[in-house]
Amino acid sequence: MKKRYEAHASVSEWTDEAGKKCKRTVQVGTIFESVNGRLVMKLDCVPTSRDWSGWVALRPCAPALPAGRQVSPGMPPAPEEQPGENPDEDMPF
């Protein structure tokens, strides 16, 4: 299965030095695409903050880098994962 999105929830707000309001978010899970194209979610936690509205935002995952590579301007994207290399492919969903 391939990671497609990260699920984030806004749990509080804070104000920076310039007076701008910013939201504090926490990653609550990850959305995967199975080999047959279905989207499934692995839920890691559920926010308990009183400020949580119940909404979860999805953000596209950045491509994973091979071991030893670092992000730098102009760097080519990481190669796509080959079938059979992912041990999570045999998950029951």
Short mmCIF file of the C-alpha atoms (twelve columns), coordinates in Angstrom:
data_MODEL
# 
_entry.id   MODEL 
# 
loop_
_atom_site.group_PDB 
_atom_site.id 
_atom_site.type_symbol 
_atom_site.label_atom_id 
_atom_site.label_alt_id 
_atom_site.label_comp_id 
_atom_site.label_asym_id 
_atom_site.label_seq_id 
_atom_site.Cartn_x 
_atom_site.Cartn_y 
_atom_site.Cartn_z 
_atom_site.pdbx_PDB_model_num 
ATOM 1  C CA . MET A 1  0.000   0.000  0.000  1 
ATOM 2  C CA . LYS A 2  1.165   3.513  -0.719 1 
ATOM 3  C CA . LYS A 3  0.912   6.469  1.640  1 
ATOM 4  C CA . ARG A 4  -1.194  9.164  -0.021 1 
ATOM 5  C CA . TYR A 5  -2.258  11.681 2.662  1 
ATOM 6  C CA . GLU A 6  -1.548  12.666 6.244  1 
ATOM 7  C CA . ALA A 7  -4.624  13.442 8.364  1 
ATOM 8  C CA . HIS A 8  -4.205  16.510 10.621 1 
ATOM 9  C CA . ALA A 9  -6.547  18.029 13.229 1 
ATOM 10 C CA . SER A 10 -6.347  21.617 14.512 1 
ATOM 11 C CA . VAL A 11 -6.305  21.377 18.306 1 
ATOM 12 C CA . SER A 12 -5.541  24.946 19.462 1 
ATOM 13 C CA . GLU A 13 -4.524  28.443 18.411 1 
ATOM 14 C CA . TRP A 14 -1.579  30.618 19.372 1 
ATOM 15 C CA . THR A 15 -0.365  34.109 18.503 1 
ATOM 16 C CA . ASP A 16 3.109   34.755 17.102 1 
ATOM 17 C CA . GLU A 17 5.293   37.791 17.883 1 
ATOM 18 C CA . ALA A 18 3.748   39.774 15.025 1 
ATOM 19 C CA . GLY A 19 0.236   39.246 16.440 1 
ATOM 20 C CA . LYS A 20 -0.787  36.756 13.740 1 
ATOM 21 C CA . LYS A 21 -3.040  33.887 14.919 1 
ATOM 22 C CA . CYS A 22 -1.702  30.443 14.062 1 
ATOM 23 C CA . LYS A 23 -3.236  26.995 14.449 1 
ATOM 24 C CA . ARG A 24 -1.503  24.132 16.248 1 
ATOM 25 C CA . THR A 25 -2.162  20.833 14.501 1 
ATOM 26 C CA . VAL A 26 -1.498  17.197 15.326 1 
ATOM 27 C CA . GLN A 27 -1.240  14.307 12.874 1 
ATOM 28 C CA . VAL A 28 -4.066  11.907 13.726 1 
ATOM 29 C CA . GLY A 29 -3.505  9.317  11.012 1 
ATOM 30 C CA . THR A 30 -2.450  8.409  7.501  1 
ATOM 31 C CA . ILE A 31 -4.477  7.628  4.367  1 
ATOM 32 C CA . PHE A 32 -3.181  4.737  2.251  1 
ATOM 33 C CA . GLU A 33 -4.161  3.564  -1.239 1 
ATOM 34 C CA . SER A 34 -4.507  -0.223 -1.485 1 
ATOM 35 C CA . VAL A 35 -3.457  -2.229 -4.543 1 
ATOM 36 C CA . ASN A 36 -7.060  -2.205 -5.839 1 
ATOM 37 C CA . GLY A 37 -7.315  1.608  -5.555 1 
ATOM 38 C CA . ARG A 38 -9.368  1.859  -2.348 1 
ATOM 39 C CA . LEU A 39 -8.428  4.533  0.182  1 
ATOM 40 C CA . VAL A 40 -8.067  3.345  3.798  1 
ATOM 41 C CA . MET A 41 -7.080  5.235  6.953  1 
ATOM 42 C CA . LYS A 42 -4.768  4.167  9.764  1 
ATOM 43 C CA . LEU A 43 -5.941  6.166  12.790 1 
ATOM 44 C CA . ASP A 44 -3.142  6.909  15.289 1 
ATOM 45 C CA . CYS A 45 -4.957  9.107  17.817 1 
ATOM 46 C CA . VAL A 46 -8.133  11.116 18.431 1 
ATOM 47 C CA . PRO A 47 -7.797  14.687 19.750 1 
ATOM 48 C CA . THR A 48 -9.425  15.363 23.114 1 
ATOM 49 C CA . SER A 49 -8.954  19.137 23.092 1 
ATOM 50 C CA . ARG A 50 -12.078 21.230 23.734 1 
ATOM 51 C CA . ASP A 51 -10.969 23.424 20.821 1 
ATOM 52 C CA . TRP A 52 -11.112 20.561 18.295 1 
ATOM 53 C CA . SER A 53 -14.017 21.120 15.891 1 
ATOM 54 C CA . GLY A 54 -14.203 17.511 14.719 1 
ATOM 55 C CA . TRP A 55 -12.725 18.315 11.291 1 
ATOM 56 C CA . VAL A 56 -9.643  16.561 9.905  1 
ATOM 57 C CA . ALA A 57 -7.587  18.048 7.050  1 
ATOM 58 C CA . LEU A 58 -5.796  15.831 4.523  1 
ATOM 59 C CA . ARG A 59 -2.352  16.851 3.289  1 
ATOM 60 C CA . PRO A 60 -0.525  15.071 0.463  1 
ATOM 61 C CA . CYS A 61 2.464   13.050 1.663  1 
ATOM 62 C CA . ALA A 62 5.901   14.165 0.548  1 
ATOM 63 C CA . PRO A 63 7.713   11.442 -1.376 1 
ATOM 64 C CA . ALA A 64 9.927   9.326  0.859  1 
ATOM 65 C CA . LEU A 65 13.646  9.684  0.281  1 
ATOM 66 C CA . PRO A 66 15.986  6.699  0.030  1 
ATOM 67 C CA . ALA A 67 18.394  6.215  2.957  1 
ATOM 68 C CA . GLY A 68 21.190  8.772  2.996  1 
ATOM 69 C CA . ARG A 69 19.505  11.329 0.704  1 
ATOM 70 C CA . GLN A 70 18.546  14.770 1.910  1 
ATOM 71 C CA . VAL A 71 16.176  17.353 0.447  1 
ATOM 72 C CA . SER A 72 17.887  20.162 -1.420 1 
ATOM 73 C CA . PRO A 73 16.758  22.665 -4.096 1 
ATOM 74 C CA . GLY A 74 16.600  21.080 -7.544 1 
ATOM 75 C CA . MET A 75 16.809  17.537 -6.205 1 
ATOM 76 C CA . PRO A 76 15.016  14.949 -8.385 1 
ATOM 77 C CA . PRO A 77 12.029  13.162 -6.807 1 
ATOM 78 C CA . ALA A 78 12.540  9.855  -5.030 1 
ATOM 79 C CA . PRO A 79 11.895  6.747  -7.147 1 
ATOM 80 C CA . GLU A 80 8.493   5.091  -6.914 1 
ATOM 81 C CA . GLU A 81 8.167   2.030  -4.698 1 
ATOM 82 C CA . GLN A 82 8.348   -1.258 -6.604 1 
ATOM 83 C CA . PRO A 83 5.678   -3.965 -6.087 1 
ATOM 84 C CA . GLY A 84 6.733   -6.585 -3.553 1 
ATOM 85 C CA . GLU A 85 9.027   -4.226 -1.627 1 
ATOM 86 C CA . ASN A 86 6.367   -3.037 0.824  1 
ATOM 87 C CA . PRO A 87 5.758   -5.442 3.730  1 
ATOM 88 C CA . ASP A 88 2.374   -3.788 4.423  1 
ATOM 89 C CA . GLU A 89 0.880   -4.973 1.103  1 
ATOM 90 C CA . ASP A 90 -0.598  -8.065 2.729  1 
ATOM 91 C CA . MET A 91 -2.740  -6.041 5.198  1 
ATOM 92 C CA . PRO A 92 -6.298  -7.391 5.394  1 
ATOM 93 C CA . PHE A 93 -8.021  -4.217 4.134  1 
# 
